[in-house]
Amino acid sequence: MGDDEYEELISIQNPDSLKTAIDQFWLKNIGDKIEAKQVIDLYYKRAEEANKQFSNFKEGWKTDTGMIYILFGPPWYVYTRLDQTSWAYAYDRNDPERNFQFFQPNLKSEFYPFQHYVLQRQQEYFNVEYRQRQLWLSGLILQRRI
């Protein structure tokens, strides 16, 4: 959603009004009430799983790994070595639009004991992320996962 829509949503104080506004957001974009409900359910299932797997000093859905998990689902393959991990959503490990590289910043200490990975952002990711967000907004995420 755009910044204006987000600001409008977070300004709503009443929980029932907020739920109605979120439901209307999805329904407006998807058009079909049943599909909108399925997309909302899928989103919250992935957000919950991201929180379980990637929470550390902040909620899992706010991390880079959580964001990719919510947008694309669980990776097909995970490759880990030292302070890097790669998530593959294709058989071709060299496809930059279907593979995401994460690195672990050198922050681990007694005061910061978390395993935290940051996405190595590449120019290709912006287009891929945009297309994936459009699949979510249109409800097509239910038919096409990546």
C-alpha positions in Angstrom: 0.0 0.0 0.0 1.1 3.5 -0.5 2.2 5.9 2.2 -1.0 7.8 2.2 -3.1 4.7 2.6 -0.8 3.5 5.4 -0.9 6.8 7.3 -4.7 6.7 7.0 -4.8 3.2 8.4 -2.5 3.8 11.3 -4.5 6.8 12.4 -7.6 4.6 13.0 -8.0 4.1 16.8 -11.0 1.8 16.9 -10.0 -1.9 16.4 -13.3 -2.7 14.7 -12.9 0.3 12.3 -9.3 -0.7 11.6 -10.3 -4.3 10.7 -13.1 -3.0 8.4 -10.6 -0.6 6.7 -8.1 -3.4 6.2 -10.7 -5.7 4.8 -11.9 -2.9 2.5 -8.3 -2.3 1.3 -8.0 -5.9 0.2 -11.5 -6.2 -1.2 -11.0 -3.0 -3.2 -7.8 -4.4 -4.8 -8.9 -8.0 -5.3 -12.6 -7.5 -6.0 -13.8 -10.9 -4.8 -14.7 -11.4 -1.2 -13.7 -15.1 -1.0 -10.4 -14.5 -2.7 -9.7 -11.5 -0.5 -10.3 -13.6 2.6 -7.9 -16.3 1.3 -5.2 -13.7 0.6 -5.6 -12.2 4.0 -5.4 -15.7 5.6 -2.3 -16.5 3.6 -0.6 -13.2 4.5 -1.2 -13.7 8.3 -0.1 -17.3 8.2 3.2 -16.3 6.6 3.6 -13.3 9.0 3.0 -15.6 11.9 5.6 -18.1 10.6 8.0 -15.3 9.9 7.6 -14.2 13.5 8.3 -17.7 14.8 11.4 -18.2 12.6 13.0 -14.8 12.4 12.2 -12.8 15.5 15.2 -11.6 17.5 15.6 -8.0 18.6 12.5 -7.1 16.5 9.5 -8.9 15.1 10.2 -11.5 12.4 7.9 -9.9 9.9 10.0 -6.7 10.1 13.3 -8.4 9.2 14.6 -8.9 5.6 14.2 -12.6 5.9 10.7 -12.2 7.2 9.8 -9.8 4.3 11.0 -12.3 1.7 9.3 -15.2 3.5 6.0 -13.3 3.5 6.2 -12.2 -0.1 7.5 -15.5 -1.6 6.8 -18.2 0.9 9.3 -20.8 2.2 12.4 -21.1 0.0 12.8 -24.2 -2.2 16.4 -24.5 -1.2 18.5 -22.9 1.5 22.3 -22.7 1.1 24.3 -21.6 4.2 28.0 -20.9 4.6 29.8 -19.0 7.3 28.0 -15.7 7.6 25.9 -15.9 4.4 22.7 -17.7 3.4 21.0 -18.0 0.1 17.3 -18.7 -0.5 16.5 -20.2 -3.9 13.1 -20.2 -5.5 14.2 -21.8 -8.7 16.3 -24.7 -9.8 18.8 -22.3 -11.4 21.0 -20.9 -8.5 22.3 -18.2 -10.9 18.8 -16.7 -11.6 19.1 -13.3 -9.9 15.3 -12.9 -9.9 14.6 -16.1 -8.0 17.5 -16.3 -5.6 18.0 -14.0 -2.6 21.3 -13.6 -0.8 21.5 -12.6 2.9 24.6 -11.8 5.0 25.0 -11.7 8.7 26.4 -8.3 9.8 29.3 -8.5 12.2 27.3 -7.4 15.2 27.4 -10.6 17.3 28.6 -9.9 20.8 27.5 -10.5 24.4 25.2 -7.4 24.0 23.9 -8.5 20.6 23.7 -12.3 20.6 21.2 -12.6 17.7 21.4 -14.4 14.4 20.3 -11.7 12.1 20.5 -11.7 8.3 20.3 -8.7 6.0 19.3 -8.9 2.3 22.1 -8.1 -0.1 20.0 -5.8 -2.2 20.5 -5.9 -5.9 18.8 -3.9 -8.7 16.9 -6.9 -10.0 15.2 -7.3 -6.6 13.2 -4.1 -7.0 11.4 -5.3 -10.1 10.9 -8.8 -8.6 9.5 -7.4 -5.3 7.2 -5.0 -7.2 5.8 -7.8 -9.3 5.3 -10.0 -6.3 3.5 -7.2 -4.4 1.2 -6.8 -7.4 0.4 -10.5 -7.2 -0.6 -10.1 -3.6 -2.7 -6.9 -4.3 -4.6 -8.6 -7.2 -5.1 -11.9 -5.4 -3.1 -13.7 -8.1 -0.7 -14.9 -5.4 -3.2 -17.7 -4.8 -2.5 -19.1 -8.3 1.2 -18.1 -8.8 3.6 -18.3 -5.8 6.6 -16.7 -7.4 
